């Protein structure tokens, strides 16, 4: 909380994107994770409306995993 707001935002975005990247990669590599993640890729024609189609078992752990490191390093609500 002592860092300038711009630095806290940069840390929050960087941590969040790193977690998102690894979650997405592991979702393609592990059969159990792929089982739920495949729903996101199971479209005949990609559009803006179906690009965000996720199974809850895929997206809920992702959101939790993205938020936890931010809480651990002390990112405050202003930076979020």
C-alpha positions as CSV (number, residue, x, y, z in Angstrom):
1,X,0.0,0.0,0.0
2,X,3.0,2.3,0.2
3,X,3.8,2.0,-3.5
4,X,2.3,4.6,-5.9
5,X,-1.1,3.6,-7.3
6,X,0.4,3.0,-10.8
7,X,2.9,0.5,-9.4
8,X,0.2,-1.3,-7.5
9,X,-1.9,-1.6,-10.6
10,X,1.1,-2.9,-12.6
11,X,1.8,-5.5,-10.0
12,X,-1.8,-6.5,-9.9
13,X,-2.1,-6.9,-13.7
14,X,1.2,-8.7,-14.0
15,X,0.4,-11.3,-11.2
16,X,-3.2,-11.8,-12.5
17,X,-2.0,-12.3,-16.1
18,X,0.7,-14.7,-15.1
19,X,-1.8,-16.8,-13.2
20,X,-4.2,-16.7,-16.1
21,X,-1.6,-17.8,-18.6
22,X,-0.5,-20.8,-16.5
23,X,-4.1,-21.8,-15.7
24,X,-4.9,-21.7,-19.4
25,X,-1.8,-23.6,-20.4
26,X,-2.4,-26.3,-17.7
27,X,-6.0,-26.5,-18.8
28,X,-4.8,-27.7,-22.2
29,X,-2.2,-30.1,-20.9
30,X,-4.0,-32.0,-18.2
31,X,-7.0,-34.3,-19.0
32,X,-9.0,-33.4,-15.9
33,X,-8.7,-29.6,-16.5
34,X,-9.2,-30.0,-20.2
35,X,-12.5,-31.8,-19.5
36,X,-14.0,-28.5,-18.3
37,X,-11.9,-26.1,-20.3
38,X,-12.9,-27.7,-23.6
39,X,-16.3,-26.1,-23.3
40,X,-14.6,-22.7,-24.0
41,X,-13.1,-24.1,-27.3
42,X,-16.2,-26.0,-28.4
43,X,-17.7,-23.5,-30.9
44,X,-18.2,-23.8,-34.6
45,X,-17.6,-20.1,-35.3
46,X,-15.9,-17.8,-32.9
47,X,-17.6,-14.5,-32.1
48,X,-17.4,-11.8,-29.5
49,X,-20.3,-13.3,-27.6
50,X,-19.2,-16.9,-27.4
51,X,-15.4,-16.1,-26.8
52,X,-16.2,-15.8,-23.1
53,X,-18.1,-19.1,-22.7
54,X,-16.6,-21.0,-19.8
55,X,-17.6,-23.9,-17.6
56,X,-18.0,-22.8,-14.0
57,X,-15.5,-25.5,-12.8
58,X,-13.0,-23.9,-15.2
59,X,-13.5,-20.3,-14.4
60,X,-14.1,-20.3,-10.6
61,X,-10.7,-21.8,-9.7
62,X,-9.1,-19.3,-12.1
63,X,-10.7,-16.3,-10.5
64,X,-9.7,-17.6,-7.0
65,X,-6.2,-18.3,-8.2
66,X,-5.9,-14.8,-9.7
67,X,-7.2,-13.1,-6.6
68,X,-5.2,-15.0,-3.9
69,X,-1.7,-13.7,-4.9
70,X,-3.1,-10.2,-5.0
71,X,-4.3,-10.5,-1.4
72,X,-1.0,-12.1,-0.3
73,X,1.1,-9.3,-1.6
74,X,-1.3,-6.7,-0.2
75,X,-2.9,-5.2,-3.3
76,X,-5.6,-2.9,-2.1
77,X,-9.1,-2.1,-3.5
78,X,-7.8,1.1,-5.1
79,X,-5.4,-0.8,-7.3
80,X,-8.0,-3.4,-8.2
